[in-house]
């Protein structure tokens, strides 16, 4: 996936203009007098007053946001109606620092707007707000309406209704059923003062001072206290994002498994980066859960250890080489073969035609030696400049590290960015025509994406074929809280083509040597239960070994509070059949607020 920071930065640069540009255009009367907040919110996701002028909407200010591109404040009507589907709160977008305070009783006149965070192309739901406001403060120091409790009892177990087929799967026009669906429940509280209590952290604090908690502590709990995303129907309804209206310096630096004790309260917002978000003006105290970085077992003498590790856009200017080296040496126990993903070229994002990554790989291997590890050698193929996606100018690629004291690499000349590796028979066994080589690089499946890197290794006299992958990212997919339900996963199309191409190459190997040891690994950018992995596994040519772990351990990445599997190691029947392998998802990054990569490495140990 693209790094979270780069995706967020790109979005924030355009956020200031989105409030005007990304609204739902509706035809409606031009003016409405003396409406209440719940009238504006209505019983669906789209306000019946969208596009209208409203006058003297009353409420108590419950929160003020004076920073960022979405400045404004929330008001709530203290006199609620009796319809659980209609929210009593709403955001007032001012664009400049608001001149109100929490506890002010105000009237607001302005235009009702349906703002879509991220733009309509994002597929996100719209946030009902009042724009171009004229605000009158009637009094100050009033009691804020009591915060609505969000807990395991109030949030339904079902996630979302199916979208309306007549509206291209949209849920916007459906009447909210807050007692039946979690998304409807949260929508019915949009803009209202809400609170959670004693909630466990399921997504660590990120650089944007936000984290994720769950109000359902037993919902698909991971071994570390996260929430495992184990199927498309296991969205984890108890997840909610937490931001703060206070100083960034006061925001807790939390890891997965920590707890926000006491009350966390504030308005319920909806944003581009996770949907429903509690924007806190009261934060619970952080109680640490004692999460520690894991260390895998060291391979025995007769075991081959193969690992995959996404080092997140590593280039020579980064300050993380020592930490990555320590992770490989100590947490991964110096695997015999390491497939690295997101190795950038020698000057990183400088877009000047440089494609070599010799300096990047030398700096990493030198750091590994300094950390007490082996003198790894490496093999890689430089890509065509800017042809493999990722950060422009960075030219990310996969690379093999291998310990020559334990394993040898079979070099066969001829592999380059555009030459396809093939399979041939040598003395009755499968062999690569070039090594290292790229799998089917001219296939349109790899357009603007990383081409797989295949290599032939020998361990204790046995040949092992390793294919390093970094499939197309999920960029462009709709989020779980999208207005279309189920969300559209448009990026799958390319990954399905990529999985088919890699599986075809593995079939070629197994057609010549049925018992060949083949390891296909890397950042697959899709889940172990996905159609992508089904296509990669084929009819038994491969099997994702992460499925040998308990469900509570099946994750390598945490996204919006969901612990999920993106990084995988798939094995051929000869390895799986012997049942003499061990798999470990080594949790050293994804659950921590001070991560050096957003991915956890994976390790496979087996006897070829």
Residue pairs with C-beta under 8 A, 6 or more apart in sequence:
1 473
1 474
1 475
1 523
1 525
1 557
1 559
1 566
1 598
2 390
2 473
2 475
3 312
3 313
3 598
4 206
4 598
5 207
6 391
7 475
8 208
8 273
11 118
11 272
11 273
12 69
14 119
15 68
15 69
15 70
15 117
15 272
16 69
18 115
18 116
18 117
18 118
18 119
19 69
19 70
19 93
19 95
19 113
19 115
19 129
19 131
20 131
21 119
22 115
22 116
22 117
22 118
22 119
22 120
23 113
23 114
23 115
23 116
23 126
24 46
24 50
24 114
24 116
24 120
24 126
24 172
25 51
26 46
26 50
26 51
26 114
27 51
28 48
28 49
28 50
28 51
28 52
29 52
30 52
30 53
31 52
31 53
31 55
32 49
32 52
32 53
32 54
32 55
33 54
33 55
33 56
34 55
34 56
35 49
35 54
35 57
36 57
36 58
36 77
36 79
36 81
37 57
37 59
37 75
37 76
37 77
37 87
37 88
37 89
37 90
37 191
38 77
38 80
38 81
38 83
38 86
38 87
38 88
39 48
39 49
39 86
40 47
40 48
40 49
40 54
40 57
40 90
40 112
40 128
40 130
41 47
41 86
41 87
41 88
41 90
41 128
41 190
41 191
42 48
42 49
42 86
43 83
43 85
43 86
43 175
43 176
44 172
44 173
44 174
44 175
44 176
45 125
45 126
45 171
45 172
45 173
45 174
45 176
45 187
45 483
46 114
46 126
46 128
46 172
46 173
47 112
47 114
47 128
49 112
50 112
50 113
50 114
50 128
51 111
51 112
51 113
52 111
52 112
53 109
53 110
53 111
54 108
54 109
54 110
54 111
54 112
54 130
55 109
56 107
56 108
56 109
57 75
57 90
57 107
57 108
57 109
57 130
58 75
58 77
58 105
58 106
58 107
59 75
59 76
59 77
59 78
59 89
59 90
59 105
59 106
59 108
60 75
60 76
60 77
60 78
60 103
60 104
60 105
60 106
60 142
60 143
60 144
60 145
61 73
61 74
61 75
61 100
61 101
61 102
61 103
61 104
61 105
61 106
61 144
62 74
62 75
62 76
62 89
62 102
62 144
62 145
62 192
62 193
62 266
62 267
62 281
63 73
63 74
63 102
63 193
63 245
63 266
63 267
63 279
63 281
64 73
64 74
64 98
64 100
64 101
64 102
64 245
65 71
65 72
65 73
65 98
65 245
65 279
66 97
66 98
70 93
70 271
71 93
71 94
71 95
71 96
71 97
71 98
72 91
72 92
72 93
72 94
72 95
72 98
72 129
73 91
73 92
73 94
73 98
73 100
74 89
74 90
74 91
74 92
74 191
74 193
74 267
75 89
75 90
75 92
75 106
75 108
76 88
76 89
76 90
76 144
76 145
76 191
76 192
76 193
77 88
77 89
77 145
78 88
78 145
80 88
81 88
84 178
84 179
84 188
85 175
85 176
85 177
85 178
85 184
85 188
86 188
87 187
87 188
87 189
87 190
87 191
87 192
88 145
88 191
88 192
89 189
89 190
89 191
89 192
89 193
89 267
89 268
90 128
90 129
90 130
90 190
90 191
91 127
91 128
91 129
91 130
91 191
91 267
91 269
92 98
92 108
92 110
92 129
92 130
92 133
92 135
93 113
93 115
93 129
93 130
93 131
93 133
94 133
94 135
98 135
99 135
100 106
100 135
100 137
101 140
102 144
102 281
103 140
103 141
103 142
103 143
103 144
104 137
104 138
104 139
104 140
104 142
105 137
105 138
105 139
105 140
105 142
106 135
106 136
106 137
106 138
107 135
107 136
107 138
108 130
108 133
108 134
108 135
108 136
109 133
109 134
110 130
110 131
110 132
110 133
110 134
111 130
111 131
111 132
112 128
112 129
112 130
112 131
113 128
113 129
113 130
113 131
114 126
114 127
114 128
115 126
115 127
115 129
115 131
116 122
116 124
116 125
116 126
116 127
117 124
117 127
117 270
117 271
117 272
118 124
118 272
122 272
122 478
122 479
123 478
123 479
123 482
123 483
123 484
123 487
123 488
124 270
124 272
124 275
124 478
124 479
124 481
124 482
124 483
125 171
125 172
125 187
125 270
125 275
125 481
125 482
125 483
126 172
126 483
127 190
127 269
127 270
127 271
128 190
128 191
144 193
145 192
145 193
146 193
147 193
147 194
147 195
147 263
147 265
148 189
148 192
148 193
148 194
148 195
149 194
149 195
149 196
149 197
150 189
150 194
150 195
150 196
150 215
150 240
150 278
151 196
151 197
151 215
152 215
152 216
152 217
152 238
154 185
155 182
155 185
155 186
155 215
155 216
155 237
155 238
156 178
156 179
156 180
156 181
156 182
156 184
156 185
156 237
157 182
157 237
158 180
158 181
158 182
158 237
159 181
159 182
159 183
159 233
159 235
159 237
159 480
160 171
160 181
160 182
160 183
160 184
160 235
160 485
160 486
161 171
161 174
161 177
161 180
161 181
161 183
161 184
161 485
162 169
162 485
162 486
163 169
163 170
163 171
163 174
163 483
163 484
163 485
163 486
164 170
164 171
164 173
164 174
167 173
168 484
169 484
169 485
169 486
169 488
170 483
170 484
171 183
171 483
171 484
171 485
172 483
176 184
176 187
176 188
177 184
178 184
178 185
178 187
178 188
179 185
182 235
182 237
183 481
183 485
186 240
186 268
186 275
186 276
187 276
189 268
190 268
190 269
190 270
190 276
191 267
191 268
191 269
192 267
192 268
193 265
193 266
193 267
194 265
194 266
194 267
194 268
194 278
195 263
195 264
195 265
195 266
195 282
196 213
196 215
196 240
196 260
196 263
196 264
196 265
196 278
197 262
197 263
197 264
197 284
198 259
198 260
198 261
198 262
198 284
199 213
199 214
199 215
199 259
199 260
199 264
199 284
200 213
200 214
200 217
200 225
200 257
200 258
200 259
200 289
201 211
201 212
201 213
201 225
201 254
201 255
201 256
201 257
201 258
201 259
201 260
201 289
202 212
202 213
202 214
202 225
202 226
202 227
202 236
202 239
202 256
202 558
202 561
202 562
202 563
203 211
203 212
203 213
203 226
203 239
203 241
203 256
203 558
203 559
203 560
203 561
203 562
204 211
204 254
204 255
204 256
204 558
204 591
204 592
204 593
204 595
205 211
205 251
205 252
205 253
205 254
205 255
205 593
206 593
208 273
209 243
209 244
209 248
209 251
210 241
210 242
210 243
210 273
210 274
210 277
211 241
211 242
211 252
211 254
212 239
212 240
212 241
212 242
212 274
212 560
212 561
213 239
213 240
213 242
213 260
213 264
213 561
214 227
214 236
214 238
214 239
214 240
214 561
215 238
215 240
216 236
216 237
216 238
217 238
219 227
219 236
219 237
219 238
220 227
220 228
220 229
220 230
220 234
220 236
220 551
221 227
221 228
221 552
222 228
222 256
222 552
222 553
222 555
222 563
223 550
223 552
223 553
224 256
224 257
224 291
224 563
224 587
224 591
225 256
225 257
225 289
225 291
226 256
226 257
226 555
226 558
226 561
226 563
226 591
227 236
227 238
227 239
227 561
227 562
227 563
228 234
228 236
228 551
228 552
228 554
228 555
228 562
228 563
228 564
229 235
229 236
229 527
229 555
229 562
229 563
229 564
230 529
230 551
230 554
231 529
232 486
232 529
235 480
235 562
236 561
236 562
239 560
239 561
239 562
240 276
240 277
240 278
240 561
241 271
241 273
241 274
241 275
241 276
241 277
241 278
241 560
241 561
242 260
242 264
242 277
242 278
242 280
242 283
243 269
243 277
243 278
243 279
243 280
244 250
244 251
244 266
244 279
244 280
244 281
244 283
245 266
245 279
245 280
245 281
246 280
246 281
246 283
250 283
251 283
252 258
252 260
252 283
252 286
253 286
253 593
253 594
254 260
254 286
254 593
255 288
255 289
255 291
255 591
255 592
255 593
256 289
256 291
256 558
256 563
256 591
256 592
257 289
257 290
257 291
257 591
258 286
258 287
258 288
258 289
258 291
259 284
259 286
259 287
259 289
260 283
260 284
260 285
260 286
260 287
261 284
261 285
261 286
261 287
262 284
262 285
263 282
263 284
264 278
264 280
264 282
264 283
264 284
265 278
265 280
265 281
265 282
266 278
266 279
266 280
266 281
266 282
267 278
267 279
267 281
268 276
268 277
268 278
268 279
269 276
269 277
269 278
269 279
270 276
270 277
270 481
271 277
273 560
274 479
274 481
274 560
274 561
275 479
275 480
275 481
275 560
276 481
291 591
291 592
293 331
293 587
293 588
293 592
294 331
294 584
294 586
294 587
294 588
295 330
295 331
295 333
295 586
296 331
296 332
296 333
296 584
296 586
296 603
297 333
297 582
297 584
297 605
298 333
298 334
299 305
299 333
299 335
299 336
299 605
300 605
302 460
302 607
303 605
303 606
303 607
304 336
304 337
304 406
304 407
304 459
304 464
304 605
304 606
304 607
304 608
305 333
305 334
305 335
305 336
305 337
305 603
305 604
305 605
306 335
306 336
306 337
306 338
306 339
306 464
306 466
306 519
306 521
306 569
306 603
306 604
306 605
306 606
307 328
307 332
307 335
307 337
307 338
307 339
307 601
307 602
307 603
307 604
308 338
308 339
308 341
308 468
308 521
308 522
308 523
308 567
308 568
308 569
308 601
308 602
309 324
309 327
309 328
309 332
309 338
309 339
309 340
309 341
309 597
309 599
309 601
309 602
310 340
310 341
310 342
310 470
310 522
310 523
310 567
310 597
310 598
310 599
310 601
311 320
311 324
311 340
311 341
311 342
311 343
311 364
311 597
312 342
312 596
312 597
312 598
312 599
313 342
313 344
313 348
313 349
313 390
313 391
313 394
313 396
314 320
314 321
314 324
314 340
314 342
314 343
314 344
314 360
314 364
315 344
315 345
315 346
315 347
315 348
315 349
315 360
315 394
316 346
316 347
316 348
316 359
316 360
316 363
317 347
317 348
318 348
320 596
320 597
321 363
321 364
321 367
322 367
322 370
322 371
323 596
324 364
324 367
324 596
324 597
325 364
325 367
325 368
325 370
325 371
325 373
326 371
327 588
327 596
327 601
328 334
328 335
328 338
328 368
328 371
328 373
328 401
329 368
329 371
329 372
329 373
330 371
331 586
331 588
331 601
332 338
332 586
332 601
332 603
333 603
334 368
334 373
334 374
334 403
335 403
335 603
336 402
336 403
336 406
336 407
336 459
337 400
337 401
337 402
337 403
337 407
337 457
337 466
338 376
338 400
338 401
338 402
339 398
339 399
339 400
339 453
339 466
339 468
339 521
339 522
340 364
340 398
340 399
340 400
340 401
340 468
341 396
341 398
341 450
341 468
341 470
341 522
341 523
341 599
342 390
342 396
342 470
342 523
343 357
343 360
343 361
343 380
343 396
343 397
343 398
343 399
344 357
344 360
344 390
344 391
344 394
344 395
344 396
345 354
345 355
345 356
345 357
345 360
345 382
345 393
345 394
345 395
346 354
346 356
346 357
346 358
346 359
346 360
347 354
347 393
348 391
348 393
348 394
349 391
349 392
349 393
349 394
350 393
351 386
351 392
351 393
352 393
353 385
354 385
354 393
354 395
355 382
355 383
355 384
355 385
355 395
356 382
357 380
357 382
357 395
357 397
357 399
361 378
361 380
361 399
361 401
364 401
365 375
365 376
365 377
365 378
365 401
368 374
368 376
368 401
369 375
374 403
374 405
374 406
375 403
375 404
375 405
376 401
376 402
376 403
376 404
377 401
377 402
377 404
377 409
378 399
378 400
378 401
378 402
379 399
379 400
379 402
379 409
379 411
379 436
379 455
380 397
380 398
380 399
380 400
380 436
380 453
381 397
381 415
381 416
381 417
381 436
381 437
381 438
381 453
382 395
382 397
382 417
383 395
383 397
383 417
383 450
383 451
384 417
384 418
385 395
386 392
386 393
386 395
387 417
387 448
388 395
388 396
388 397
388 446
388 448
388 449
388 450
388 451
389 396
389 448
389 449
389 450
389 472
389 473
390 396
390 450
396 450
396 470
397 450
397 453
398 450
398 452
398 453
398 468
398 469
398 470
398 522
399 453
399 468
400 409
400 436
400 453
400 455
400 466
400 468
402 408
402 409
402 457
406 459
407 457
407 458
407 459
408 457
408 458
408 459
409 435
409 455
409 456
409 457
409 458
410 431
410 432
410 435
410 455
410 456
410 457
410 458
410 463
411 435
412 431
412 432
412 433
412 434
412 435
412 437
412 456
413 434
414 433
414 434
414 437
415 421
415 434
415 435
415 436
415 437
415 438
416 438
417 438
417 441
417 451
418 438
418 441
418 442
419 434
419 437
419 438
419 441
420 437
420 438
420 439
420 440
420 441
420 442
421 432
421 433
421 434
421 435
421 436
421 437
421 438
421 439
421 454
421 505
422 432
422 433
422 434
422 437
422 508
423 430
423 431
423 432
423 433
423 505
423 508
423 509
423 511
423 512
424 430
424 431
424 432
424 433
424 512
425 431
425 512
425 513
428 513
429 463
429 512
429 513
429 516
430 463
430 465
430 509
430 510
430 512
430 513
430 516
431 456
431 463
432 454
432 455
432 456
432 465
435 454
435 455
435 456
436 453
436 454
436 455
437 453
437 454
437 455
438 451
438 452
438 453
438 454
439 451
439 452
439 453
439 454
439 467
439 501
439 502
439 505
440 446
440 451
440 452
440 501
440 504
440 505
441 451
443 497
443 501
444 497
445 494
445 497
445 498
445 500
445 501
446 498
446 501
447 494
448 472
449 470
449 471
449 472
449 494
449 498
450 469
450 470
450 471
452 467
452 468
452 469
452 501
452 502
452 505
452 522
453 467
453 468
454 465
454 466
454 467
454 468
454 505
455 465
455 466
455 467
455 468
456 463
456 464
456 465
457 463
457 464
457 465
457 466
458 464
459 608
460 608
462 517
462 608
463 516
463 517
463 608
464 517
464 518
464 519
464 608
465 509
465 516
465 517
465 518
465 519
466 518
466 519
466 520
466 521
467 502
467 505
467 506
467 518
467 519
467 520
467 521
468 521
468 522
469 498
469 502
469 520
469 521
469 522
469 523
469 524
470 522
470 523
470 525
471 494
471 495
471 498
471 499
471 522
471 523
471 524
471 525
471 526
471 532
472 491
472 494
472 495
472 498
472 525
473 491
473 525
474 489
474 491
474 525
474 526
475 491
476 490
476 491
477 487
477 488
477 489
477 490
477 491
477 492
478 484
478 487
478 488
478 489
478 490
479 487
479 560
480 487
480 560
480 562
482 488
492 526
492 530
492 531
492 532
495 524
495 525
495 526
495 532
496 531
496 532
496 535
498 532
499 532
499 533
499 535
499 536
500 535
502 520
502 536
503 535
503 536
503 537
503 538
503 541
503 542
506 518
506 520
506 538
506 541
506 542
506 572
507 538
507 541
509 516
509 518
509 572
510 516
510 518
510 541
510 572
510 573
514 574
515 573
515 574
516 572
516 574
517 572
517 574
517 575
517 606
517 608
518 542
518 571
518 572
518 575
519 569
519 570
519 571
519 572
519 575
519 604
520 536
520 542
520 569
520 570
520 571
521 568
521 569
521 570
521 602
521 604
522 567
522 568
523 566
523 567
523 599
524 532
524 533
524 536
524 566
524 567
524 568
525 532
525 566
526 532
526 533
526 566
527 533
527 564
527 565
527 566
528 544
528 546
528 547
528 554
528 565
528 568
533 544
533 568
533 570
536 542
536 544
536 570
537 543
537 544
537 570
540 573
541 572
541 573
542 570
542 571
542 572
543 570
543 571
543 573
543 576
544 568
544 569
544 570
545 568
545 569
545 570
545 571
545 576
545 581
545 583
545 604
546 554
546 556
546 565
546 568
546 569
546 583
546 585
546 602
547 554
548 581
548 583
549 583
549 585
553 585
554 565
554 585
555 563
555 564
555 565
555 585
555 587
555 590
555 600
556 564
556 565
556 566
556 567
556 568
556 585
556 590
556 599
556 600
556 601
556 602
557 563
557 564
557 565
557 566
557 567
557 590
557 598
557 599
557 600
558 564
558 590
558 591
563 590
563 591
565 585
566 599
567 585
567 599
567 600
567 601
567 602
568 602
569 583
569 602
569 603
569 604
571 581
571 604
571 606
575 581
575 606
575 608
578 606
578 607
580 606
580 607
581 604
581 605
581 606
581 607
582 604
582 605
582 606
583 602
583 603
583 604
583 605
584 602
584 603
584 604
584 605
585 600
585 602
586 600
586 601
586 602
586 603
587 600
588 600
588 601
589 595
589 596
589 597
589 598
589 599
589 600
590 598
590 599
590 600
